Amino acid sequence: MRHGHFALPLFLLLISGLSLSGCSPNAGPSASIEVASKGAQGAALSATGKWAAIGAIHQGGSLWRTRDGERLFNWNHRENEKSTILAADFSPDGTWAITADLHTLVLWNVASGQPLRFWTSPGEVLSVALSNTTNNGIYALLGLSDHTAVIFNVDKGRISRTFNHKGRVRSVDLSDDLQFALSGSEDYTSVLWDVKTGKALHRTQHQDDVQMVTLSANGQRAFSAAKYDKALVWRTDNGNLVGEIPVSTELMRRGLRFTSARFNTSGSKLLTGRPDQIVQLWDINSDGSIVLNKRWELPKRDAWKPSSAAILAVSFGETEGTYRAIASNGFVHTLKLKD
């Protein structure tokens, strides 16, 4: 679908200052806007990067227009209170957004900034994915700490499907047509589910906690990555491996992770973010090879302090060769393929 959804624990944001890569970056951002003065713990970008939903550490939730850096609305779950937004997502068409703290969720109208629905989650929320409006309403996929992922009917305020794991579900995604759900769990598996029947279609085994999953918009390709283990692109029709993200053994041993990911529309490219300020663009070739196309290193908030920033969300831009990324140090960056 759009991207990978992942709620990064706050303590990881604070200790991610040890860079996982000694390589020289290819490029930096072409433009940056500040959206959180002390950093963010949850964030999302719309499919084209036009909108950014931010969960600031000290300033609560908000919606931003990225092209000019305007803060459009405050998005908090209770009046006169700054909510701790840990996860968020936009519908594929950018009409709706959802924000989540540990136990409550709110559906927002992006155009008006007004809340449409408020409800309590059946468990501690670790990740969220949102559908477009369908004939049967709007659906959200929740990754929960109680070892389940659930499809939630927002209009009716009830669970319509439950997918079971044997560990916490750290990352979830939906295909744009709502046919597939993808979940990644601390039980070392990523699972592709049939939303209509609830059946597990394919199960990919990893060697550690699966912390990031994402689907291509057409639902044909899936990405799953685990800490201390491989990052894989695979086909959803048969579960076969397409290719593996080339990561050095040394980086793998040191715990290289992916904190955000998104396919382009056709599934031929993958944009990934890491906890060490690195954004990478990968070409997925027909022969199964996955090749690094471009690498950006995003700036620190304070160049003299040994702190880094996790990449909370990435997106392909409205124009070809333009991309956006949200860093946990409180900035939305515009990236370009050609400097």
C-alpha positions in Angstrom: 0.0 0.0 0.0 1.3 3.4 1.0 3.9 2.9 3.5 5.0 1.1 6.6 3.4 2.0 9.8 5.5 1.9 13.0 5.2 3.5 16.4 8.7 4.1 17.6 9.1 3.9 21.4 10.2 7.2 22.8 13.3 5.8 24.5 14.6 4.6 21.1 14.3 8.1 19.8 16.5 9.3 22.6 19.2 6.7 22.3 19.4 6.4 18.6 22.3 8.9 18.5 24.8 6.1 17.7 24.9 6.2 13.9 24.7 2.8 12.4 26.6 3.7 9.3 30.1 5.1 8.7 29.4 5.8 5.0 29.5 9.3 3.6 26.0 10.4 2.6 25.2 11.1 -1.0 23.0 14.1 -0.3 21.1 16.2 2.2 17.6 17.7 2.0 16.8 20.5 -0.5 14.4 22.1 2.0 13.3 21.6 5.6 10.5 22.8 7.9 10.3 22.6 11.6 7.1 20.9 12.9 8.0 20.1 16.5 10.4 22.1 18.7 11.5 19.2 20.9 10.9 16.4 18.5 8.1 14.0 17.5 7.2 10.5 18.6 4.6 9.6 15.9 4.0 10.9 12.4 2.6 10.2 9.0 2.7 11.5 5.5 0.0 11.4 2.9 0.6 9.3 -0.2 2.1 12.3 -2.2 3.6 14.0 0.9 1.2 16.9 0.7 0.1 16.5 4.3 1.9 15.6 7.5 0.3 14.5 10.7 2.6 15.1 13.6 2.7 13.9 17.2 5.0 16.3 18.9 6.6 15.4 22.2 5.5 18.7 23.9 3.1 20.3 21.5 0.5 17.6 20.9 -1.0 16.5 17.5 -1.2 18.7 14.4 -1.8 18.7 10.7 0.7 20.5 8.4 0.8 21.4 4.7 4.3 20.5 3.7 4.9 22.7 0.7 4.8 25.9 2.7 5.2 24.6 6.3 1.8 25.9 7.5 0.3 24.3 10.6 -3.3 24.0 9.7 -5.0 22.3 12.6 -4.3 21.1 16.2 -5.3 17.5 16.4 -5.6 16.5 20.0 -7.9 13.8 21.5 -9.3 15.9 24.3 -10.1 19.6 24.5 -7.4 21.8 26.1 -5.1 18.9 26.4 -2.0 18.0 24.3 -2.3 14.4 23.3 0.7 12.0 23.1 0.2 10.8 19.5 2.2 7.6 18.9 0.9 6.5 15.5 -1.0 8.0 12.6 -2.0 7.4 9.0 -3.8 9.0 6.0 -6.3 7.3 3.8 -4.7 6.6 0.3 -6.7 9.4 -1.3 -5.7 11.9 1.5 -9.3 12.6 2.5 -9.0 11.2 6.0 -6.4 10.8 8.7 -6.3 8.8 11.9 -4.3 9.5 15.0 -3.7 7.1 18.0 -2.4 7.4 21.5 -1.9 4.3 23.6 -5.7 3.6 24.0 -7.7 6.0 21.9 -8.1 6.8 18.2 -9.6 9.7 16.3 -10.7 9.9 12.7 -10.2 13.4 11.1 -11.5 15.1 8.0 -8.3 16.5 6.4 -10.1 19.3 4.6 -12.0 20.7 7.6 -9.7 19.5 10.3 -12.7 18.3 12.3 -12.9 15.0 14.1 -15.5 12.5 12.7 -15.2 9.6 15.1 -13.5 9.0 18.5 -13.2 5.5 20.1 -11.3 3.4 22.5 -8.9 0.8 21.2 -9.4 -2.9 22.3 -5.7 -2.9 23.2 -2.5 -0.8 23.4 -2.0 0.6 19.9 1.4 0.1 18.3 0.6 0.9 14.7 -2.3 1.9 12.4 -3.3 1.9 8.8 -6.4 3.6 7.2 -8.5 2.7 4.2 -10.3 4.9 1.8 -14.1 5.3 2.1 -15.8 2.1 0.9 -19.4 1.2 0.4 -19.3 -0.2 3.9 -17.6 2.8 5.4 -14.0 3.5 6.5 -11.8 0.8 8.0 -8.7 1.0 10.2 -6.1 -1.8 10.7 -4.6 -1.7 14.2 -1.5 -3.4 15.4 -1.9 -4.1 19.1 0.3 -5.2 22.0 -2.1 -8.0 22.9 -0.7 -10.1 20.0 -3.5 -9.2 17.5 -4.1 -7.0 14.5 -7.7 -6.0 14.1 -9.8 -4.5 11.3 -11.9 -1.8 12.9 -15.1 -0.6 11.2 -14.8 3.1 12.0 -18.4 4.0 11.1 -20.0 1.2 13.2 -17.4 1.5 16.0 -16.7 -2.2 16.1 -14.1 -4.9 15.2 -14.9 -6.7 12.0 -11.9 -9.0 11.8 -9.1 -10.2 14.1 -5.8 -11.6 13.0 -3.8 -13.5 15.6 -0.1 -13.6 16.3 2.1 -15.0 19.1 3.8 -11.7 19.9 3.1 -7.9 19.8 2.1 -6.6 16.4 4.6 -3.8 15.7 3.7 -2.8 12.1 0.6 -3.1 9.9 -0.5 -2.0 6.4 -3.5 -2.3 4.0 -3.7 -2.6 0.3 -5.5 0.3 -1.4 -8.4 -1.9 -2.4 -8.8 -3.3 1.1 -8.2 -6.8 -0.1 -5.0 -7.5 1.8 -3.8 -6.8 5.3 -0.2 -7.2 6.3 1.1 -7.5 9.8 4.6 -7.8 11.4 5.0 -9.2 14.8 7.5 -9.9 17.6 6.8 -13.6 16.9 9.3 -13.3 14.1 6.7 -13.4 11.3 5.1 -11.1 8.8 1.7 -12.4 7.6 -0.4 -11.5 4.6 -4.1 -11.8 5.4 -7.3 -11.9 3.3 -9.4 -9.1 4.7 -12.7 -10.7 3.6 -12.2 -14.2 4.9 -9.6 -13.6 7.7 -7.4 -16.3 6.2 -3.6 -16.2 6.4 -2.5 -16.3 2.8 1.3 -16.2 3.2 3.6 -16.2 6.2 7.2 -15.0 6.0 9.6 -16.2 8.7 12.3 -14.0 10.1 15.0 -14.6 12.7 14.0 -11.7 15.0 11.2 -9.3 15.8 9.5 -8.0 12.6 9.5 -4.2 13.1 8.5 -2.9 9.7 6.0 -4.0 7.0 4.5 -2.3 4.0 2.4 -3.1 0.9 2.5 -1.6 -2.6 -0.6 0.3 -3.5 -1.7 -2.4 -5.9 -1.2 -5.1 -3.3 1.2 -7.0 -5.4 4.4 -6.6 -3.4 5.2 -6.7 0.3 8.2 -5.6 2.3 9.1 -7.0 5.7 12.1 -6.3 7.9 13.3 -7.5 11.2 16.0 -6.4 13.6 19.2 -8.3 13.3 17.7 -10.0 10.2 17.1 -9.6 6.5 14.8 -7.0 4.9 12.8 -8.8 2.2 10.6 -7.8 -0.8 8.2 -10.6 -1.7 5.2 -11.3 -3.9 1.7 -11.4 -2.4 0.2 -13.7 -5.0 2.4 -16.7 -4.1 4.7 -15.5 -1.2 7.8 -16.0 -3.3 10.8 -13.8 -2.6 11.4 -10.9 -5.1 14.7 -9.8 -3.6 16.6 -8.8 -0.5 17.7 -5.3 0.5 21.5 -5.4 0.4 22.7 -4.7 4.0 26.2 -5.5 5.2 26.6 -8.2 7.8 28.3 -5.7 10.1 25.4 -3.4 10.1 23.0 -6.3 10.6 25.0 -7.4 13.7 24.8 -3.9 15.1 21.0 -3.9 14.9 20.3 -2.0 11.6 16.6 -1.4 11.4 14.1 0.3 9.1 11.7 2.7 10.9 9.6 3.6 7.8 9.1 2.4 4.3 6.9 3.0 1.2 6.6 1.6 -2.3 6.0 3.8 -5.3 2.7 3.2 -7.1 4.0 0.4 -9.4 6.0 -1.3 -6.7 9.2 -0.9 -8.7 10.9 1.4 -6.1 11.1 1.4 -2.3 11.8 4.3 -0.1 13.1 3.4 3.4 14.1 5.3 6.5 16.4 4.3 9.3 17.0 5.4 13.0 20.3 7.1 12.1 18.9 9.9 9.9 19.4 7.9 6.7 16.8 7.7 3.9 17.4 5.4 0.9 15.7 4.9 -2.5 15.9 1.3 -3.9 15.3 0.1 -7.4 13.5 -3.3 -7.5 14.5 -4.8 -10.8 12.7 -7.5 -12.8 15.6 -10.0 -12.2 15.1 -9.8 -8.5 18.1 -7.5 -7.8 17.5 -4.6 -5.4 19.9 -1.7 -6.1 20.5 1.5 -4.1 19.5 4.4 -6.3 20.0 7.3 -3.9 21.0 7.9 -0.3 20.3 11.0 1.9 21.5 11.9 5.4 19.2 14.3 7.2 20.7 16.9 9.5 20.8 16.8 13.3 18.9 19.4 15.3 22.2 20.3 17.0 25.3 19.5 15.1 27.5 19.5 18.2 25.4 17.0 20.2 25.8 13.2 19.8 22.2 12.7 18.9 20.5 11.4 15.8 17.0 11.2 14.5 14.8 8.2 13.4 12.9 8.6 10.2 9.3 8.3 11.2 7.6 8.5 7.8 8.6 8.7 4.1 6.7 9.4 0.9 7.1 9.9 -2.8 6.4 13.5 -3.8 3.8 15.1 -6.0 6.4 15.6 -8.7 8.7 12.9 -10.1 12.1 12.8 -8.4 10.9 14.5 -5.2 10.4 12.8 -1.8 9.6 13.7 1.7 10.7 12.4 5.1 9.7 13.2 8.7 12.5 12.9 11.3 12.0 12.4 15.0 13.9 15.5 15.8 10.9 17.6 14.6 11.5 18.3 10.9 9.9 17.5 7.6 12.5 17.4 4.8 12.1 17.6 1.0 14.5 15.3 -0.8 15.3 15.4 -4.5 16.8 12.7 -6.8 18.9 15.3 -8.6 20.6 18.0 -6.6 
